[in-house]
Each structure stands twice: as structure tokens, then as C-alpha cells.
Amino acid sequence: MSFLANIIAALIGDAASDRVVPSAGTSARLTIFASAAIAFLAVFALALSLAAGRVAERWSEDLARSSTIRIAAPMAEMEVQVAAVLSVLAQTPGVVSARELSMEEQRALLAPWFGADMPIEFLPLPRIIDVTGDAEGYDIEGLRLRLSAEAPNAILDDHGTWRSALISAAGRLRLMGYVALALIFGATVAMVTLAAQAALSANVQVIRVLRLVGARDAYIAGAFVRRFALRSLIGGGVGTVAGGIAILLFPNQASAQTVMVGLGFAGAEWLWLLIIPLLIAFVAFQATKAAAFRVLRGMP
């Protein structure tokens, strides 16, 4: 954690050197406001990445344990094949439960396309059997072979295509969250660099006088580093607190089935919020240091 030691040393520094940097003005307000806004956005980007990981894991577990069997047989053979499928499932190791979806459940599934008032009882719909496996699962290929022999019109769907697509989408969403975090901290570097350069340019005469009386560039740069790192830490803390409060206003993630509903932090994940202000202060520390020495070297 050497970067923490550098930040602490920079923040403590020499209090008298603060007079080199103006305590108020546009650069001060800009640094604090921009740091707060960046921290606020970083909280949401981090929450999005963590939520996407949780949802991907939940989807994977739920879909891995569930499957459906669709029976599209002639009406005269439908009941016989449904009974045959249920008998096969009852004898299959790893199957916890198997039940046929009721007409009302099928109506609810078709409502988005046909409306809630569609008389589906008059349609030649297939019969759907919902299958739930245990944690270890069951032999999918073996079950397919038995179904093909005892219920030729039964088709087993293990949700493999859905599972891979959903997990891939959640993984990409998590990656986007991390990319957003990288862009946010990149914007922090640009913002602090511009603010530090503006402050240095506004104090050219003061800096020249300090040089005349023997002040070294390290002393002058340290004054800017201390002030801007402190402003960034304060702004980052305010933005992080505001972001955490905003996250708490989202629906409870315990019952979440989507990323947006489950947006938030769980358990020890809240500790990540403590790192955001420190990271912003560290980025400001490095950016201000580099900008200060670059500007000072360019001065006659």
C-alpha cells in the first residue's frame, strides 16, 4: 500500500507551503466538484460490474437446474405420452420435481404475444412439463434417449442456449462497467492535470519569486500536489457518500432477477466504497505531480 503512504505524506506535507496555491477560486471549486461527480459515477460503474457478476451467477445456477419438456403429439395420444414422460422423470436420478404447466400458466406465458383474453384452450398447444434437478444435475443425454424411446413426441430443452447467451450478456455488461471505471479515472487525470496547470500558470510570478529566494521545484510542486490531492479526496468522499445513498434507494437486491433491479452492493462489497476516494486522491496526486514538474521545467 505504498500509494497510501505517498498520499498521506503529500496531504501532511508542509502546511506553510499551502500559501503558494490559492485556497479559493475556480480551480478549487472545479477540482472538488469534478472529483465528487467522478466518484458518484464510479460508485454506479462499480455497482453495475458487481451486480452483473451476481446476476450472471444466479442465472447460471437457476438455468442449469431447470429444463422443460415440450410434448407436441396428436390429441388422441397426448395423455398417454404425458404420463410416459412423467413416469420416465420419476425414475431419473437427479430430478427433484417434474410437473405439467397448467392452462393458466401457459396463458400467462403467451399473454405478451396474444393478450390475456386469448382463448388458448381451443388452440392445439403442446403440453409443457417443467423439470427441476438437484445441485449435481442429471444425465441430459440419457434422458433424451429414454424420452425418444418412450415418448417420441417429447422434446427436452435444457436451456443451454439461453444460459450461454444470458451469461455472455452479463459478462459483457460487467466488462463495460470496468471499462467505464477506467474511463472515469482517465477523466480524473485530465481534469486534475488541467486544473493544476491553470493554477500554476496563474501563479507564475509567485513561483518565480520563490525560486529567487531559494525554493526548489520539489517544494513548489509539493504545495500543489498537497492542495489538489486534498481537494480530490474531499470531493471524492462527498461523491462516494452521495453515490452510496443513491444506491440504497434502488429496490432490494435480494429478490433481484435483473441487473438494474439488483444494482447495489452486498455484504463486504460495501467496503469497496472506501477505496474510491483514495483512488481518486492517488490519481490526483500522480497527475498533479507530473503536471507541476512539467510546467516548472518549462519555466525560465
Secondary structure, DSSP 8 states (H G I E B T S, - for coil): -HHHHHHHHHHHS-GGGGGGS-SSSHHHHHHHHHHHHHHHHHHHHHHHHHHHHHHHHHHHHHHHHEEEEEE---HHHHHHHHHHHHHHHHTSTTEEEEEE--HHHHHHHHHHHH-TT--GGGS---EEEEEEE-TT---HHHHHHHHHHH-TTEEEE--HHHHHHHHHHHHHHHHHHHHHHHHHHHHHHHHHHHHHHHHHHHTHHHHHHHHHTT--HHHHHHHHHHHHHHHHHHHHHHHHHHHHHHHHTS--GGG--STTTT-S--GGGGGHHHHHHHHHHHHHHHHHHHHHHHHHHH--
